[in-house]
Amino acid sequence: MILLFSDEDDISTTKVIKWIVDLGQAFTRINGGEIQYLSDLYLGKKEETSLIYDGREIDIENIEAYWYRRGKLEIVSAQDLEENTSLSKAIDPYLEYELKILEEYWMENLLKKKSIGNMKRGSLNKLLVLQAAKECGLKIPETIATGQKDKLLGFLKYHPSLICKPLFEVPRIQEDFGKIEIWTEKFDLDLLDRLGATFFPTLFQELIEKKYEIRIFYLNGKCFSNAIFSQLNEKTSIDFRIKPNGVPNRRVPFKLPETTRLKVVRLMETLNLDCGSIDLIATPDGDYVFLEINPVGQFGMTSFCGNYHLEKEIAEYLCA
């Protein structure tokens, strides 16, 4: 059986499942937010662990492969203490730690299976990834993370055009007045006068001139790449993930130079990642500049525009 962790509305997972069905393999899909109960765990002469999900018992020994797409393993007790009592409030944090031990056991044993993705590596530290990319021989933008105006001014002397972006993930905040999204943006120099001597720590990078951008989906040593002509649309010229007005960005299949491909593979192996989406900039001077990695990564558009059939590629790997 193949075990998949995802979200209910993730279309890419559904497409992969269609291929798994065509290949004649059984599967179980667990979506984020859905509850799982631990049934039994034996350690000794034999090792058996089972999970109850949607009324069915899943034995870890029967799992041949698993794919971590999204979501998380969330084991809860089948019996809860009575809510809103002083005792439950005092004990609940300790019970959560007890359940986390069981979750960790499951995750570690799943990693012994044939797998794609890693629940423990669902997000990455951008600064550590940039450091690793540089050590692997990839060019990176000059970068500063600071909350001090004088340090920012010093950086601007060498790099008068900057972008700023979140240190963590792109937040999507829904409020009564609408949705707030923070993407990569060109730093507005008019903001300098409004900044105090100190401000919340922010990631700034030199603005790299683009010939085009490159989105790579990496899977077990293979690189599937598209060139994205995002600079042709003012709305997407800084961040192609922003939905453009009117005509979408042109995307075409792209073959990475072998030296760049080997550096990307080395980086992914260094980070112990078997899949992920990688963003590069191709400059007018012929350089390739690394930006970041999404260890989960959207691959649907890369698959479609590159005619790569990545959904089939993933299914065949899991079913082999």
C-alpha positions in Angstrom: 0.0 0.0 0.0 1.1 3.6 -0.7 0.5 6.2 1.9 0.0 9.8 0.9 -0.1 12.9 3.1 -1.7 15.9 1.4 -4.4 18.6 1.6 -8.0 17.9 0.5 -7.9 20.5 -2.3 -4.4 19.7 -3.7 -5.0 18.9 -7.4 -1.5 17.5 -8.0 -2.1 14.8 -5.4 -5.3 13.8 -7.1 -3.6 13.5 -10.4 -0.8 11.3 -9.0 -3.5 9.1 -7.4 -5.1 8.6 -10.8 -1.8 7.2 -12.1 -1.4 5.0 -8.9 -4.8 3.5 -9.6 -3.9 2.9 -13.3 -0.8 1.1 -12.1 -2.9 -1.2 -10.0 -1.6 -0.2 -6.5 -3.6 0.3 -3.3 -3.3 3.7 -1.5 -4.5 5.7 1.5 -4.6 9.5 1.4 -4.6 11.4 4.7 -5.4 15.1 4.3 -4.1 17.8 6.7 -6.4 18.5 9.6 -7.9 15.0 9.5 -7.5 13.1 12.8 -5.7 9.8 13.2 -5.7 7.5 16.3 -2.8 5.3 17.3 -4.2 1.8 17.9 -1.2 -0.3 19.0 2.6 -0.2 19.1 4.7 -3.2 20.0 8.5 -3.2 20.4 10.4 -6.4 21.3 10.7 -9.7 19.5 8.3 -8.3 16.9 7.6 -4.7 15.9 4.0 -3.8 15.0 2.4 -0.3 14.8 -1.0 0.5 13.6 -3.0 3.7 13.0 -6.7 4.1 12.9 -7.8 6.5 10.1 -11.3 6.9 8.8 -12.4 3.8 10.6 -9.7 1.7 9.0 -6.6 0.2 10.7 -3.3 0.9 8.8 -0.4 -1.3 9.7 3.0 0.4 9.1 4.4 -2.9 8.0 1.9 -2.9 5.1 3.1 0.5 3.8 5.5 0.0 0.9 6.0 3.6 0.0 4.9 7.0 1.1 4.7 10.6 -0.3 4.7 13.6 1.9 3.0 16.3 -0.1 1.4 18.5 2.5 -0.3 18.3 5.9 1.0 16.5 8.9 0.6 13.4 11.0 -1.7 14.4 13.9 -2.3 11.5 16.4 -4.9 12.1 19.1 -6.2 10.0 21.9 -9.5 8.2 21.4 -10.4 9.3 24.9 -10.1 12.9 26.1 -10.3 14.4 29.6 -13.4 16.3 30.3 -12.9 19.8 28.8 -12.7 23.1 30.7 -11.6 21.5 34.0 -8.6 22.8 35.9 -7.1 19.3 35.8 -7.4 19.0 32.0 -5.8 22.4 31.5 -2.9 21.4 33.7 -2.4 17.9 32.1 -3.2 18.6 28.4 0.3 20.0 27.6 1.9 16.9 29.0 -0.5 14.6 27.1 0.4 16.5 23.9 4.1 15.7 24.4 3.1 12.0 25.0 1.3 12.0 21.6 4.3 13.7 19.9 6.5 10.8 20.9 4.2 8.5 19.0 4.0 10.9 16.0 7.8 11.0 15.9 8.1 7.2 16.0 5.8 7.0 13.0 7.6 9.7 11.0 11.0 8.1 11.6 9.8 4.7 10.5 8.1 6.1 7.4 11.5 7.5 6.4 12.8 3.9 6.2 10.3 3.2 3.5 10.6 4.2 -0.2 9.5 7.8 0.0 9.3 11.2 -1.6 9.3 14.3 0.7 9.9 14.5 4.4 7.4 15.7 6.9 10.2 17.0 9.1 11.5 19.1 6.2 8.3 20.7 5.1 9.9 24.2 5.4 13.4 25.4 5.3 15.5 28.2 6.8 16.1 30.5 3.8 19.4 31.8 5.2 20.8 28.4 5.8 19.8 27.3 2.3 21.5 30.4 0.8 24.6 29.5 2.8 24.5 25.9 1.6 23.9 27.0 -2.1 27.0 29.2 -1.9 29.1 26.4 -0.5 27.9 24.2 -3.3 29.2 26.6 -5.9 26.0 28.4 -6.9 25.9 32.1 -7.2 23.5 33.9 -4.7 22.4 37.5 -4.4 24.2 39.7 -1.9 22.0 39.4 1.2 21.4 41.1 4.5 18.9 40.4 7.2 18.8 43.4 9.5 16.5 45.5 11.7 19.0 48.4 11.9 18.6 51.4 9.6 22.3 52.3 9.6 23.2 48.7 8.4 20.6 49.0 5.7 22.0 52.3 4.5 25.5 50.8 4.4 24.2 47.9 2.2 22.4 50.4 -0.1 25.8 52.1 -0.8 26.9 49.0 -2.7 23.5 47.8 -3.9 21.2 50.8 -4.6 18.4 48.6 -6.0 17.1 46.0 -3.5 14.2 43.6 -3.0 12.8 42.6 0.3 10.9 39.4 1.2 9.8 37.3 4.2 12.4 35.3 6.0 9.9 32.5 6.4 7.0 31.5 4.2 4.8 33.9 2.2 2.0 34.7 4.7 -1.6 34.7 3.6 -3.7 36.5 6.2 -7.5 36.6 5.8 -9.3 39.4 7.6 -12.7 40.9 7.4 -11.4 43.7 5.2 -9.8 41.3 2.8 -6.7 39.1 2.2 -3.1 40.2 3.0 -0.3 38.5 1.0 3.4 39.5 1.3 5.5 38.6 -1.7 8.9 39.5 -2.9 8.8 43.2 -3.6 11.2 45.9 -4.9 12.3 48.0 -1.9 10.8 51.4 -2.1 13.5 53.9 -1.2 10.8 56.4 -0.1 10.3 54.1 2.9 13.8 55.0 4.2 12.6 58.3 5.7 9.7 56.5 7.4 12.0 53.8 9.0 13.1 54.3 12.6 16.6 53.6 13.8 15.4 50.1 14.4 12.7 48.0 12.8 11.5 44.4 12.6 14.3 42.2 11.1 13.8 41.9 7.4 15.5 40.1 4.5 17.0 42.4 1.8 18.8 41.3 -1.3 20.4 43.0 -4.3 18.0 43.3 -7.2 19.3 40.8 -9.9 18.7 41.8 -13.5 16.8 39.0 -15.3 16.9 37.6 -18.7 14.3 35.1 -17.5 13.6 33.0 -14.5 14.0 29.2 -14.1 11.7 27.0 -12.1 13.2 23.5 -11.5 11.3 20.6 -10.0 13.8 18.2 -8.5 13.0 14.6 -8.0 15.5 12.0 -6.9 18.5 13.4 -8.8 16.5 14.6 -11.9 15.9 18.2 -12.8 12.8 19.2 -14.7 13.1 22.8 -15.7 11.1 25.6 -17.3 12.2 29.1 -18.4 9.7 31.7 -17.3 9.7 35.1 -19.1 8.3 37.0 -16.0 10.2 40.2 -16.8 7.9 40.8 -19.8 5.0 41.7 -17.4 5.5 44.5 -15.0 3.3 42.8 -12.4 5.4 39.6 -12.3 8.8 41.1 -13.1 9.9 40.9 -9.4 8.0 37.8 -8.3 6.5 35.5 -11.0 4.3 33.8 -8.4 2.0 36.9 -8.3 -0.9 36.2 -10.7 -0.4 38.4 -13.7 -3.2 40.5 -15.2 -4.3 39.3 -18.6 -1.9 37.0 -20.4 0.1 34.6 -18.2 3.9 34.4 -18.3 5.3 32.4 -21.2 6.9 29.2 -20.0 9.0 26.8 -22.1 11.0 23.7 -21.3 14.6 24.5 -20.4 17.8 22.4 -20.2 20.1 23.5 -17.4 23.8 23.8 -18.2 25.4 20.6 -16.9 27.7 22.5 -14.5 24.6 24.3 -13.0 22.6 21.0 -12.8 25.4 19.3 -10.9 25.5 22.1 -8.4 21.7 21.9 -7.9 21.9 18.2 -7.4 24.8 18.6 -4.9 22.8 21.2 -3.0 19.7 19.0 -2.7 21.8 16.1 -1.6 23.5 18.3 1.0 20.1 19.4 2.3 18.9 15.7 2.3 16.0 16.6 0.0 14.7 14.2 -2.6 12.2 16.6 -4.1 11.4 20.3 -4.2 11.0 23.4 -6.4 14.1 25.5 -7.0 14.1 29.1 -8.4 17.0 30.6 -10.3 17.5 33.8 -12.3 19.3 33.7 -15.6 21.0 37.0 -16.1 21.8 38.8 -19.4 25.5 38.1 -18.7 24.9 34.3 -18.8 25.0 33.7 -15.0 22.6 31.6 -13.0 21.7 33.0 -9.6 20.1 30.8 -7.0 17.1 32.3 -5.1 15.4 29.6 -2.9 13.9 26.2 -2.5 10.4 25.1 -1.7 10.8 21.5 -0.3 7.2 20.7 -1.1 6.9 22.8 -4.2 4.2 23.3 -6.8 5.0 21.2 -9.9 1.8 21.2 -11.9 2.7 24.1 -14.1 6.2 22.8 -14.6 4.8 19.5 -15.6 2.2 20.9 -18.0 4.3 23.5 -19.7 7.4 21.3 -20.0 5.3 18.2 -21.0 7.1 16.3 -18.3 4.2 14.2 -17.0 5.6 14.6 -13.4 2.5 13.1 -11.9 3.2 9.9 -13.7 6.9 10.1 -12.8 6.0 10.3 -9.1 3.4 7.5 -9.3 5.8 5.2 -11.1 8.5 5.8 -8.5 6.2 5.0 -5.6 4.7 1.9 -7.3 8.0 0.4 -8.5 
